[in-house]
């Protein structure tokens, strides 16, 4: 999984979307398509796969999950540009959305039948490939088909898929905690059904195919954007916050199994589902309020800094207490901080882009600050847990990373 900013596909930032008229019902279709995508991204590694790996080798579940998560994240990040380039070359999105969705169902069926960590890793990489075809094409629908004046609403529909999908993913994962094979099939079926629904209902006009940017030019563009002072600090702040967030999220089920004192009768999968719902509800509230208040008072750095600080504070609760109450406080406060951060920081970044004519390219570069830390997070988290023999140090490391993310916005000069 790689979090991405709406409208940062290969076609983003072009004026060609003006030639398209939004398909009736496109926004609900975008919401459904993104919701099931994030449900799979949260529910599979966070629940059914974590349970499968623990069932294969209980004594080494942390180390094995670290390897599976890290290798698949590297594969997904490297494969994403390939999936996007193939979609651009064809000038079509719907076939890739449909193919990715059907492919995801097939891979989920296979994933539930393997019984070694090596096979889980290999098949999950295939799953990441299928989902990257689906995601790359779906992400490009907004800049392709939605006029600029309507992109705010479209981006909101895409963004709401994260908390809603996370909640659905957690609920499904918890419901099938005793039968992970069926859980895999349910997640795959949801993505396949959404792909069929989207491609069946959303009209698509063929666009001219595009050649991918040469590798040397991509590297040069990356370097030139990060040479810009304010954009560089925004990039650093985002990377630190995401790293701290996913270092904990990737091991949430194991934290509830091995660190948290759960109430009698409450199992770790159900607790994880409850925690995800608490986090998602807080995230929705802070996303809406944070965006509105930052507009009203014209203060971006303040809201970004405070929200990152909230994320750091959230990590302290489970670090100092193993109680279920501490985890609930963590979920709520972390959701408030992360939701507000992602909403306001995206607005801040659009204000520090080096060149307006390169907005799509530079927003795409920002996505490296989303995807890169997700690669590093499981490795760092696994090393911390294995070195210290517990999860307290992991929360403290995540808190420091979030605090550094809050401080990273201070050097930004051109935005209040």
Buried (B, 14 or more C-beta within 10 A) or exposed (E): BBBBBBBBBBBBBEEEBEEBEBBEEBBEBBBBBBBBBBBBBBBBBBBBBBBBBBEBEEEBBBBBBBBBBBBBBBBBBEBBBBBBBBBBEBBBBBBBBBBBBBBBBBBBBBBBEBEEBEBBBBBBBBBBBBBBBBBBBBBBBBBBBBBEEBBEEBBBBBBBBBBBBBBBBBBBBBBBBEBBBBBBBBBBBBBBBBBBBBBEBBEBEEBEEBEBBEEEEBEEBBEBBBEBBBBBBBBBBBBBBBBBBBBBBBBBBBBBBBBBEBEEEEBBBBBBBBBBBBBBBBBBBBBBBBBEBBEEEEBBBBBBBBBBBBBBBBBBBBBEBBBBEBBBBBBBBBBBBBBBBBBBBBBBBBBBBBEEEBBBBBBBBBBBBBBBBBBBBBBBBBBBBEEEEBBBBBBBBBBBBBBBBBBBBEBBEEBE
